[in-house]
Amino acid sequence: MTVVGSPLWLWTSRAVSSAVASGNLAVILKAYRSEAGLTQAALASVLGYDTTYISMLENGRRVITDVPTLRRVAYHLGLPPHVLGVTDHSDADFISMIKFAESTIRLASVARESGHSAEAINELWPLVWRLEARLAQGHADHAAVRLLGQARAMLGVALGDVLPEENLASAARWTGRALALATRLDDIDLLVRALRVHGNELRKIGKKPAATVRLQRAADVAPASERGAVLIPLARTLAELGDVEQFDIAIIGLQRFVDSNHGTPLVNSFVMREVHLRGLLVTGRLHEAIRLAEADVPDATGVAPQWQTIERVTVAEVFRASGDQAAASEALLQSIATAESTRLPHQIQRAMRAARGSLPEIEAAGAAALRRLHLTLPAA
């Protein structure tokens, strides 16, 4: 027998989740019918009752106390049995897992920012699998779906760190799945994060117009405390599209954010310098880029390793464009060393691409690093 409606979405709105939180079967039945668009007769047919009995349940004139019956009702409504006061071993196990899920996601985030994205993925896979399986069985609530959205987003970002360039579409698919959940929930923080990470992964695989749409939407709805994290990928995308005016506006906004907030591994002077450098270079302002590249480098303490490798590649590209091959070579070697030690293959590939045509020793060093990571380059 199947659950009516879409079990994935049925109980995820805040209005309906408040009915679930009440534990009152009468309130829950009314909310279920409203969300699923069912008449009392249709719900009666699903549950195997007559319409009059459903009406009495909803009006509180009848109460179900029989445990097997409550378990059956919970199954057909797509609810965990504990919502109706029924203890269930597998359900109790799931409740325990939910309690630790946020910690798992938080620790995965810390691992990624510390340069251990592979470890973050290993932590996230089991959590995502269990949440996906639970929802596929028709058991959903707002908290579980929100956690799945967070886990999908973090998994996609971590995959985007460790996958080689030719496989980065997988990261975009996972962040896209996070966005699919976020758009159905009344949760602005999750929506902003999903828009941001999905937009950035789309940028990385070359879908820049689509990335801009998502990142601009994130910037429009983000609370002030999250705006800086959105402006970073938005500025990068605008520069790559050649939109000088909007790029400069984004950089001004980012500078104001950095000046008014304490630094984080994602939003700080070091990261902003890299974004600004690359933007100046790709929008044809080489002299300004050289001046910035030659200026003192902000403190990189606490900055995620992936940003440190990205910054070295960008600096190398500026020096190469200025004709300083020695400085470019030194920066690229630093980037490859950091990327190999933190297992970031597509950053090694970026360094090799930056060296292509004039720095064969860098290409050779990058290829050797990829081999040590047990990766091979795709055929040209």
C-alpha positions in Angstrom: 0.0 0.0 0.0 1.3 3.4 -0.8 1.4 6.8 0.8 -0.8 9.4 -0.7 0.8 12.5 -2.2 4.5 13.1 -2.1 6.0 11.8 1.1 9.1 13.9 0.5 7.3 17.2 0.7 4.1 16.5 2.5 5.3 17.3 6.0 8.1 19.8 5.3 6.3 23.2 5.4 6.5 25.0 8.7 2.7 25.2 8.9 2.3 21.4 8.6 5.3 20.6 10.7 3.6 22.5 13.6 0.7 20.0 13.3 3.2 17.1 13.5 4.8 18.7 16.6 1.4 18.8 18.3 1.2 15.0 18.2 -2.6 15.4 18.0 -4.1 13.0 15.4 -7.1 15.2 14.7 -4.8 18.2 13.9 -2.5 16.0 11.9 -5.3 14.4 9.8 -6.6 17.9 8.9 -3.1 19.1 8.0 -2.5 16.0 5.9 -5.7 16.5 3.9 -5.0 20.2 3.4 -1.5 19.6 2.2 -2.4 16.6 0.0 -5.5 18.1 -1.4 -7.7 15.3 -0.2 -11.4 15.1 0.8 -12.4 13.2 3.9 -13.8 10.5 1.6 -10.5 10.1 -0.2 -8.5 9.9 3.1 -11.0 7.4 4.4 -10.4 5.2 1.3 -6.7 5.3 1.9 -6.9 4.4 5.5 -9.7 1.8 5.1 -12.3 3.7 7.1 -15.6 5.3 6.2 -16.0 9.0 5.8 -18.0 9.4 9.0 -15.2 7.8 11.1 -12.6 10.2 9.6 -14.9 13.1 10.4 -15.2 11.9 14.0 -11.4 11.6 14.3 -10.9 15.1 13.0 -13.5 16.5 15.4 -12.0 14.6 18.4 -15.1 12.5 18.9 -13.1 9.3 18.3 -9.6 8.6 19.5 -7.3 5.7 18.3 -5.3 4.1 21.1 -4.5 0.7 19.5 -0.8 0.6 18.8 -0.9 -1.5 15.5 -3.6 0.8 14.2 -1.6 3.9 15.1 1.5 2.4 13.4 -0.6 1.7 10.3 -2.0 5.2 10.2 1.5 6.6 10.6 2.8 4.5 7.7 0.0 5.6 5.3 0.5 9.3 6.3 4.2 9.0 5.7 5.0 9.9 9.4 7.5 8.4 11.8 5.5 6.3 14.3 6.8 8.3 17.3 4.8 11.3 16.1 1.6 9.4 17.1 3.1 8.2 20.4 4.2 4.7 19.1 7.6 3.5 20.0 9.6 1.8 17.3 13.1 0.5 17.4 14.1 1.7 13.9 12.4 5.0 14.5 14.2 5.5 17.8 17.5 4.8 16.0 16.6 7.4 13.4 15.8 10.0 16.2 19.3 9.4 17.6 20.9 9.8 14.2 19.0 13.1 13.7 20.4 14.4 17.0 24.0 13.8 15.8 23.4 14.8 12.2 24.1 18.5 12.7 27.3 17.7 14.5 28.3 15.5 11.6 27.7 18.2 9.1 29.5 20.8 11.3 32.5 18.5 11.7 32.6 17.8 8.0 32.7 21.6 7.4 35.6 22.0 9.8 37.4 19.1 8.1 37.0 20.6 4.7 38.2 24.1 5.8 41.2 22.4 7.3 42.1 20.8 3.9 40.6 17.4 4.6 37.7 17.3 2.1 38.1 13.6 1.5 37.5 12.9 5.2 34.5 15.2 5.1 33.0 13.2 2.3 33.6 10.0 4.2 31.6 11.4 7.1 28.8 12.7 5.0 28.1 9.7 2.7 26.5 7.5 5.4 24.4 10.4 6.7 23.1 11.4 3.3 22.4 7.7 2.5 20.3 7.2 5.6 18.4 10.4 5.2 17.7 9.7 1.5 16.6 6.2 2.4 14.3 7.4 5.2 12.6 9.9 3.0 12.2 7.4 0.1 10.3 5.2 2.5 7.8 8.0 3.1 9.0 9.2 6.4 9.7 12.9 6.3 9.6 16.0 8.5 10.9 19.5 8.3 14.0 18.8 10.4 15.0 15.7 8.5 14.6 17.4 5.1 16.5 20.5 6.2 19.4 18.3 7.4 19.4 16.4 4.1 19.6 19.8 2.3 22.6 20.8 4.4 24.3 17.5 3.9 23.8 17.5 0.2 25.2 21.0 -0.1 28.3 20.1 2.0 28.8 16.9 0.1 28.7 18.7 -3.2 31.2 21.4 -2.0 33.6 18.7 -0.7 33.3 16.7 -3.9 34.1 20.0 -5.8 37.4 20.1 -3.9 38.6 16.6 -4.5 37.3 15.7 -8.0 39.4 16.3 -11.1 38.0 18.9 -13.4 36.4 16.4 -15.8 34.2 15.1 -13.0 33.2 18.4 -11.4 29.6 18.1 -12.8 29.0 15.5 -10.0 29.6 18.2 -7.5 27.2 20.5 -9.3 24.5 17.8 -9.3 24.7 17.3 -5.5 24.5 21.1 -4.8 21.6 21.2 -7.3 19.8 18.5 -5.3 20.4 20.6 -2.2 18.8 23.6 -3.9 15.8 21.5 -4.9 15.2 20.8 -1.3 15.9 24.4 -0.1 13.4 25.9 -2.6 10.6 23.8 -1.0 11.4 24.8 2.6 10.7 28.0 4.5 14.3 28.3 5.5 16.2 31.4 4.2 19.6 30.3 5.6 19.5 27.0 3.8 18.2 28.6 0.6 21.0 31.2 0.6 23.7 28.5 1.2 22.2 26.2 -1.5 22.0 29.0 -4.1 25.6 30.1 -3.3 27.3 26.7 -3.5 25.3 25.5 -6.5 26.0 28.8 -8.3 29.7 28.4 -7.6 29.8 24.8 -8.8 28.0 25.8 -12.0 30.6 28.5 -12.5 33.4 25.9 -12.1 31.9 23.8 -14.9 31.5 26.7 -17.3 27.8 27.4 -16.8 28.4 31.0 -15.9 25.1 32.7 -16.9 23.2 30.1 -14.9 25.6 30.6 -12.0 25.1 34.3 -12.1 21.3 33.9 -11.8 21.6 31.8 -8.7 24.3 33.8 -7.1 22.5 37.1 -7.7 19.4 35.7 -6.2 21.4 34.6 -3.1 22.9 38.1 -2.8 19.4 39.6 -3.0 17.9 37.5 -0.2 21.0 36.9 2.0 21.0 38.4 5.5 23.8 40.9 6.1 25.9 38.3 7.9 26.0 36.0 4.9 26.4 38.5 2.1 30.2 38.4 2.0 30.2 34.6 1.4 27.9 35.2 -1.6 29.8 38.1 -3.0 33.0 36.1 -3.4 31.6 33.6 -6.1 29.4 36.3 -7.6 32.4 38.6 -8.2 34.4 35.8 -9.7 31.5 34.9 -12.0 30.9 38.5 -13.1 34.6 38.9 -13.9 34.7 35.7 -16.0 31.7 37.0 -17.9 33.5 40.3 -18.6 31.0 42.5 -16.7 33.5 45.1 -15.4 30.9 47.4 -13.9 29.1 44.8 -11.8 32.4 43.1 -10.8 33.7 46.4 -9.4 30.4 46.9 -7.5 30.7 43.4 -6.1 34.3 44.1 -5.0 33.3 47.3 -3.3 30.6 45.4 -1.4 33.0 42.7 -0.5 35.6 45.2 0.8 33.0 46.8 3.0 32.0 43.4 4.4 35.6 42.4 5.1 36.2 45.8 6.8 33.2 45.5 9.0 33.4 41.8 10.0 35.9 39.5 11.6 37.7 37.2 9.1 36.6 33.6 8.5 38.2 30.8 6.5 35.9 31.8 3.6 35.6 35.6 3.9 38.8 37.6 4.7 41.4 39.9 3.2 43.4 37.0 1.8 40.5 35.5 -0.1 39.3 39.0 -1.3 42.8 39.7 -2.7 42.6 36.6 -4.8 39.1 37.4 -6.1 40.2 41.0 -6.9 43.4 39.9 -8.6 41.7 37.4 -10.9 39.0 39.8 -11.7 41.4 42.6 -12.7 43.4 40.1 -14.8 40.4 38.6 -16.7 38.8 42.0 -17.3 42.0 43.3 -19.0 43.5 45.5 -16.2 46.9 44.0 -16.0 48.8 46.9 -14.6 46.4 47.1 -11.6 46.7 43.4 -11.2 50.5 43.6 -11.1 50.5 46.3 -8.5 48.1 44.2 -6.3 50.2 41.0 -6.9 53.4 42.8 -5.8 51.8 44.3 -2.7 52.1 42.7 0.7 50.1 39.4 1.0 47.5 39.4 3.8 48.0 36.9 6.7 46.8 33.5 5.5 46.5 32.0 9.0 43.3 29.9 9.1 42.6 30.3 5.4 41.4 27.1 3.8 44.1 25.3 1.9 42.1 25.4 -1.4 42.1 29.2 -1.2 45.9 29.2 -0.7 46.4 27.1 -3.8 44.0 29.2 -5.8 45.7 32.4 -4.8 49.1 31.1 -5.9 47.8 30.1 -9.3 46.2 33.5 -9.7 49.4 35.3 -8.7 51.3 33.1 -11.2 49.0 34.0 -14.0 49.4 37.7 -13.3 53.3 37.3 -13.3 53.2 35.2 -16.5 51.0 37.9 -18.2 53.6 40.5 -17.2 56.5 38.4 -18.6 58.0 37.4 -15.2 58.3 33.7 -15.8 60.5 33.0 -12.8 58.0 34.5 -10.4 55.2 32.6 -12.1 57.1 29.3 -11.9 57.8 29.8 -8.2 54.1 30.5 -7.4 52.9 27.5 -9.4 55.3 25.1 -7.7 54.0 26.4 -4.3 50.5 25.8 -5.5 51.1 22.3 -6.7 52.9 21.4 -3.4 50.0 22.6 -1.3 47.4 21.0 -3.6 49.1 17.7 -3.5 49.5 17.7 0.3 45.8 18.4 0.7 44.6 16.2 -2.1 43.1 18.8 -4.4 43.7 17.4 -7.9 41.7 20.0 -9.9 43.9 22.7 -8.3 46.9 20.9 -9.6 45.2 20.8 -13.0 44.6 24.6 -12.8 48.3 25.1 -12.1 49.3 23.0 -15.1 46.9 24.9 -17.3 48.4 28.2 -16.1 51.8 26.9 -17.1 50.8 25.5 -20.5 53.0 26.5 -23.4 55.8 28.3 -21.6 56.6 26.5 -18.3 57.0 22.8 -19.2 58.7 22.0 -15.9 55.5 23.0 -14.1 53.4 20.8 -16.3 55.8 17.9 -15.6 55.6 18.6 -11.8 51.9 18.7 -11.9 51.6 15.5 -13.9 53.9 13.8 -11.4 51.8 15.0 -8.5 48.6 13.7 -10.1 50.2 10.3 -10.6 51.1 10.3 -6.9 47.5 10.9 -6.2 46.7 8.0 -8.4 45.0 10.1 -11.1 45.8 10.3 -14.8 45.1 13.0 -17.2 42.3 12.6 -19.8 43.4 12.2 -23.4 43.9 15.6 -25.1 
